[in-house]
Amino acid sequence: MIFEHLDRIVFAGDSVTDMGSTNPVGEGLFDNVGRSYVRIVENMLATWYPDVFIRVTNSGIGGNTSRDLLKRFDRDVVELEPDWVSICIGINDVWRQFDSPAITSSHVLPEEYEQNVEEMILKVKDNVKGVFILSPYIIEPNSEDMMRARMNEYVAIAKKLAEKHGCKFVDFQKMYEEYCKIRHSSYIAWDRIHPNQIGATLMAKEFLKVCEFDFNK
């Protein structure tokens, strides 16, 4: 496993990262870290590797676009002096284009999304052990769906930036596409975005796959 004793992982993102965490930064006892994939990652690390103490910090805030996250990135990520940074953002960048089409000021188009995420990467990559880029997604297997087609553009940008800057890339969109070949998206999320605990577990598993996590330990 790539994490070492007393490493700190800061997970930055929107509602699918947040999911009831203490804002702006949640960690420690009780439900401060929320109920998202971040909680499942923490659970699995502590269960499979009880001798390795990992500080897991949830810096997700619901409703954030990449524009919003960038504005608070210094306070909620950089200043926490993490060893590892995970960035999962972009869902609202796309979603606002469809659920609020007339409010164009809330739309974050692909060019700005790329600039925002790249600026976040550059703020931390030289001072941490590693950066994770977690793709935005919609739990919709139909590639001709308008929102799914648009989301694919943002997934491609996230992957491109991860490759450009040597970040670890986690493709949630691909993971959900494969899962939806077996079970309908409503089994995970009625709105195709906010996962239940099954979805959160799938996301945590996908994240840990790139962390050299030994599931057979």
SULHU-V965771 format. One record per residue. N is the residue number from 0. RES is the residue in one small letter. SS is DSSP state (H for helix, E for strand, C for the rest). BURIAL is + if it has 16 or more other C-alpha atoms within 10 Angstrom, else -. D_FIRST is the distance of its C-alpha to the first C-alpha in Angstrom with 1 decimal. Layout:
N | RES | SS | BURIAL | D_FIRST
N | RES | SS | BURIAL | D_FIRST
This chain:
0 | m | C | - | 0.0
1 | i | C | - | 3.8
2 | f | C | + | 5.7
3 | e | C | - | 7.9
4 | h | C | - | 10.8
5 | l | C | - | 13.5
6 | d | C | + | 12.0
7 | r | E | + | 14.3
8 | i | E | + | 13.7
9 | v | E | + | 17.1
10 | f | E | + | 17.9
11 | a | E | + | 21.3
12 | g | E | + | 23.5
13 | d | C | + | 26.4
14 | s | H | + | 27.4
15 | v | H | + | 24.6
16 | t | H | + | 22.2
17 | d | H | + | 24.8
18 | m | C | + | 26.2
19 | g | C | + | 28.0
20 | s | C | + | 25.8
21 | t | C | + | 27.8
22 | n | C | + | 28.9
23 | p | C | - | 28.4
24 | v | C | + | 25.3
25 | g | E | + | 24.0
26 | e | C | + | 21.6
27 | g | C | - | 22.0
28 | l | C | - | 24.2
29 | f | C | - | 26.1
30 | d | C | - | 25.7
31 | n | C | + | 25.2
32 | v | C | + | 22.0
33 | g | C | + | 23.9
34 | r | C | + | 23.4
35 | s | C | + | 21.5
36 | y | H | + | 18.1
37 | v | H | + | 17.0
38 | r | H | + | 18.1
39 | i | H | + | 16.4
40 | v | H | + | 13.0
41 | e | H | + | 13.8
42 | n | H | - | 15.2
43 | m | H | + | 12.3
44 | l | H | + | 9.8
45 | a | H | - | 12.7
46 | t | H | - | 13.6
47 | w | H | - | 10.6
48 | y | C | + | 9.3
49 | p | C | - | 12.8
50 | d | C | - | 12.6
51 | v | C | - | 10.2
52 | f | C | + | 12.7
53 | i | C | + | 11.9
54 | r | E | + | 15.1
55 | v | E | + | 15.5
56 | t | E | + | 18.6
57 | n | E | + | 20.6
58 | s | E | + | 23.0
59 | g | E | + | 24.3
60 | i | C | + | 28.1
61 | g | C | + | 29.9
62 | g | C | + | 32.2
63 | n | C | + | 30.6
64 | t | C | + | 31.0
65 | s | H | + | 29.3
66 | r | H | + | 32.5
67 | d | H | + | 32.1
68 | l | H | + | 28.5
69 | l | H | + | 29.3
70 | k | H | - | 32.2
71 | r | H | - | 30.0
72 | f | H | + | 26.9
73 | d | H | - | 27.8
74 | r | H | - | 28.5
75 | d | H | + | 25.7
76 | v | C | + | 22.8
77 | v | H | + | 23.8
78 | e | H | - | 25.6
79 | l | H | - | 22.7
80 | e | C | - | 21.0
81 | p | C | + | 17.5
82 | d | C | + | 14.4
83 | w | E | + | 13.3
84 | v | E | + | 16.0
85 | s | E | + | 16.2
86 | i | E | + | 19.6
87 | c | E | + | 21.1
88 | i | C | + | 24.8
89 | g | C | + | 27.8
90 | i | H | + | 28.9
91 | n | H | + | 31.8
92 | d | H | + | 32.7
93 | v | H | + | 33.6
94 | w | H | + | 34.8
95 | r | H | + | 37.4
96 | q | H | + | 39.0
97 | f | H | - | 39.8
98 | d | H | - | 40.5
99 | s | C | - | 42.3
100 | p | C | - | 43.7
101 | a | C | - | 46.6
102 | i | C | - | 44.6
103 | t | H | - | 43.5
104 | s | H | - | 42.6
105 | s | H | + | 39.5
106 | h | C | + | 38.4
107 | v | C | + | 35.6
108 | l | C | - | 36.3
109 | p | H | + | 33.9
110 | e | H | - | 34.9
111 | e | H | - | 34.4
112 | y | H | + | 31.1
113 | e | H | + | 29.8
114 | q | H | - | 31.2
115 | n | H | + | 29.7
116 | v | H | + | 26.1
117 | e | H | + | 26.4
118 | e | H | - | 27.9
119 | m | H | + | 25.0
120 | i | H | + | 22.5
121 | l | H | - | 24.8
122 | k | H | - | 25.1
123 | v | H | + | 21.4
124 | k | C | + | 19.7
125 | d | C | - | 21.1
126 | n | C | - | 20.1
127 | v | C | - | 16.5
128 | k | C | - | 13.2
129 | g | E | + | 13.1
130 | v | E | + | 15.2
131 | f | E | + | 14.7
132 | i | E | + | 18.0
133 | l | E | + | 18.4
134 | s | C | + | 21.6
135 | p | C | + | 24.7
136 | y | C | + | 26.2
137 | i | C | + | 29.1
138 | i | C | + | 28.9
139 | e | C | + | 31.8
140 | p | C | + | 31.7
141 | n | C | - | 35.1
142 | s | C | - | 34.5
143 | e | C | - | 38.2
144 | d | C | - | 37.8
145 | m | H | - | 38.7
146 | m | H | + | 35.8
147 | r | H | + | 33.3
148 | a | H | - | 34.8
149 | r | H | + | 34.6
150 | m | H | + | 31.0
151 | n | H | + | 30.1
152 | e | H | - | 31.4
153 | y | H | + | 29.0
154 | v | H | + | 26.0
155 | a | H | - | 27.1
156 | i | H | + | 27.4
157 | a | H | + | 23.9
158 | k | H | + | 22.5
159 | k | H | - | 24.9
160 | l | H | + | 23.8
161 | a | H | + | 20.1
162 | e | H | - | 21.0
163 | k | H | - | 23.6
164 | h | H | - | 21.4
165 | g | C | - | 18.1
166 | c | C | + | 16.3
167 | k | E | + | 13.8
168 | f | E | + | 16.2
169 | v | E | + | 16.0
170 | d | C | + | 19.4
171 | f | H | + | 20.5
172 | q | H | + | 24.0
173 | k | H | + | 23.2
174 | m | H | - | 21.2
175 | y | H | + | 24.2
176 | e | H | + | 26.6
177 | e | H | - | 25.2
178 | y | H | + | 25.3
179 | c | C | + | 28.8
180 | k | C | - | 30.0
181 | i | C | - | 29.8
182 | r | C | - | 30.4
183 | h | C | - | 32.5
184 | s | H | + | 31.1
185 | s | H | - | 33.2
186 | y | H | - | 31.0
187 | i | C | + | 28.3
188 | a | C | + | 30.4
189 | w | C | - | 34.2
190 | d | C | - | 34.1
191 | r | C | - | 31.5
192 | i | C | + | 29.3
193 | h | C | + | 28.4
194 | p | C | + | 26.2
195 | n | C | + | 26.8
196 | q | H | - | 24.0
197 | i | H | - | 23.5
198 | g | H | + | 23.0
199 | a | H | + | 20.7
200 | t | H | + | 18.5
201 | l | H | + | 18.6
202 | m | H | + | 17.6
203 | a | H | + | 14.6
204 | k | H | + | 13.5
205 | e | H | + | 14.2
206 | f | H | + | 12.2
207 | l | H | + | 8.9
208 | k | H | - | 9.7
209 | v | C | - | 9.2
210 | c | C | - | 5.8
211 | e | C | - | 4.5
212 | f | C | + | 4.9
213 | d | C | - | 7.0
214 | f | C | - | 10.3
215 | n | C | - | 12.2
216 | k | C | - | 10.8
